[in-house]
Amino acid sequence: MSKKQKIHVKVGDIVVIISGFHKNETGEIIKINKKTGKVLVKGINFKFKHVKPNTENEIGEIKQFEAPIHHSNVRLNLKEVS
């Protein structure tokens, strides 16, 4: 049984990424997962998923989606708040 983590940001907040590949980029929080402690930031951390065709009529595709990042890697953007 995992505990829910206290997260310092809320949905709709403008945050700055403080570590990783997207360092110093800003984005808005779309979704928060308190169980894992991860947040989904709009326009940050895009991943690609290759989807195989299931039937003969379908074609394969590459889907692009935003992957969650840990809440400790984001900081509230105080310039946007004031």
MIRO-313197 format. One record per residue (C-alpha): y, z, x. Coordinates in steps of 0.02 Angstrom, whole numbers, plus 50000, padded with zeros to 5 digits. Layout:
<nodes>
YZX;...
</nodes>
This chain:
<nodes>
500005000050000;501584994150086;503275002250056;504764992649996;506084990950131;507904995250102;508914979450130;510754979650174;511204963150087;511124957049907;510844940349821;512434929949827;513114937749988;513754926450126;512854931050288;512884926050472;511244923350565;511284934350721;509704928850811;508504914350824;508704895550818;510084896050685;511154909150775;512994909950719;512694899250563;513234905450392;512404903850224;512194911950053;510704922850010;509654914949872;508174926749860;507594943549930;505804949449951;505874968449969;504004969950000;504054959450160;505884962750203;506314944350210;507774934750138;507994916450092;509644909250153;510324892850082;510354878850211;509514889050349;507754888350426;507084872150352;505214869050369;504174853750329;502554853150230;501454837850237;500634834750068;499084823950053;498844812849901;497634820549775;497164804849681;497144786449725;498764782649631;499764796149722;500584794149891;500734807250026;502424814950061;503344826950174;504194840950079;505644850450157;505954868550106;506904883950165;505804897150244;506254915750234;506924925450383;506874944150415;508364954050349;508684961650522;509164944350584;510634942650462;512314951350456;513544952150312;515014940350344;516514951950329;517774937650343;517164930550176;517204947550089;519034952150123;
</nodes>
